Amino acid sequence: MTKPRQARALKTRAVIIRAAAEVFDEFGFSGASISKITKCADATQGSVYFHFKSKEDLARAVMHEQGEGVALPEGEDGLQRLVSLTFHLAVELQSNVMLRAGVRLAVEQGEFGVQDDSAYQNWVDRFHEQLIFARARGELLPEVDERELAWVLVSCYTGTQLFSQISTGRADLLRRIESLWRYLLPGIATAQAREALTFEPAGV
C-alpha cells in the first residue's frame, strides 16, 4: 500500500509543480497566487499545502528544478557540443514552461526573500565541463581560463535571453545567440575550431 500511495503523492507533486510553473511563467512571482496554482493544477488547496508550505516554497522548487529533463544535445564533447547546447536551451526557453518559469523566478527571487545562485552555477558547471573537453581537443586559445569563461558565458547568455524576452518574447533568441557567439569566439577559440562550428540546435 505504501508504494502506490507514494507514487500518487509524487504524481500529485509533479502536477502541482507544473501548474505552478505555468502560473509563475505567466504572472511572475508577485502576480501568482496559491488559488491560481490550485485552479491550474485542478487540485485542492490542502493537497498543495501538503507538498509545499507556501507560495515561496513553490517558487523555490520551480527555480531549483528548472533544468530537470533538459538534456545535453547528442554529439562529441567539446566546443561544438557547448555551442549546440546554447541553441538547444534557446529552443527549450521558447517551449519549456518549467525552464522559462525557473529562469524568471531566478531573476525575481528577491521578491520572495531568496538570494540563491545555484541555478546559475548549475549551468556554469555544465558549460565548464564542455570547455574542459574543448581544451583537451585543442579548440581553445592558450590564455582562456575554462572556469572563468563558463561564468562569462552564463552571464552573457542570461542577459541575452532576458533582453530577447522583453523585446520579442524570445522569438529572436536563436539569432541573438548566434550573434553572441560570433563576437565571443574570436577571443576564445582557435581559427581551426571556429571554422568547424555550426550555429543551430542539434538535429536541425
Buried (B, 14 or more C-beta within 10 A) or exposed (E): EEEEEEEEEEEBBEBBBBBBBBBBBBBBBEEBEBEBBBEBBEBEEEBBEBBBEEBBBBBBBBBBBBBEEBEBBEEEBBBBBBBBBBBBBBBBBBEBBBBBBBBBBBBBBEEBEBEEEEBBBBBBEBBBBBBBBBBEBEBBEEEBEBEEBBBBBBEBBBEBBBBBBEEEEBEBBBEBBBEBBEEBBEEBBBEEBBEEBEBBBBEE
